[in-house]
Each structure stands twice: as C-alpha cells, then as structure tokens.
Amino acid sequence: MTRAIAQGTFDILHPGHVHYLEDAASYGDELHVIIARRGNVTHKEKPILADRQRRDMVAALDVVDEAHLGDREDIFVPIERIDPDYVVLGHDQHHDEASIQRALSERGIDCEVSRASARERRYDDELLSTGRIIDRILDERGD
C-alpha cells in the first residue's frame, strides 16, 4: 500500500485545495492529509475556522482517506506515524522541498518529497485562494 501525505491550513476550502488533494492522491493508494493547527501557522494570517472544523471539512472529501490534525509541538510526528511513501507539497506552499527532504531523512523517514501542480482558473471570477475569498467577502459584505 502506497501512502501519500498532503498538508496545509485548509481554511475555507476552495477549488485550489481540491486540485491539490486530487493531485496528491495520485501519488499513492491512500491519501492522508495533515491540517496545520492554528497555533502553528506563522507564515500567514491565522485560520478563521477552528482546527477540528477544518479537519472535518477535509475529511469529508472523497479523495481523502484520513485527515489528521498536526502535532502542536513537532510537525513531523504525524508523518512518522503515517509512514508515507510521498509527501506532496502544494504548488505555492512556502516550504523548501530540499529542506523538508533533509529533515525527513534525519528522522529516518524514507519518503520522497514532491510538489503538486498548480490549478489554472477555469473562468474569470473563480477564486483559488482563501485570502482572495476573504477579501471579496469584505469588499462585498464588509461594513
């Protein structure tokens, strides 16, 4: 059984997330998704939705076999437990593939790090970013 891992914040699911997860699922027989805990998100604004709600939304997608919350202290703990063959990064995630590969190797996790493809817009007003969705909500409904 070949296992792939995708990981991210997944705050306000959108077509870009679905594309990423479908792409990641193509790497294996099982797709496990690790959802970043709010307290661990430091590279962008904190998620709007609660950790468990984001996990439950991701778990509801047919392409996902299991969704897990990330570890509060060590992002590699769930990866060690899942023991994947592939870790698939999102096309625009800030992680450096070589650094992740080294960290996995140092921990004795033998898997390949890859990057998912980008999803192209299918129509002009399609939003493929949580930040852009929030901006549109504020523009159209903000006070």
Summary of the structure (lengths in Angstrom):
residues: 143
radius of gyration: 15.3
end to end distance: 51.6
largest distance: 51.9
contacts: 397
relative contact order: 0.20
helix: 36%
strand: 17%
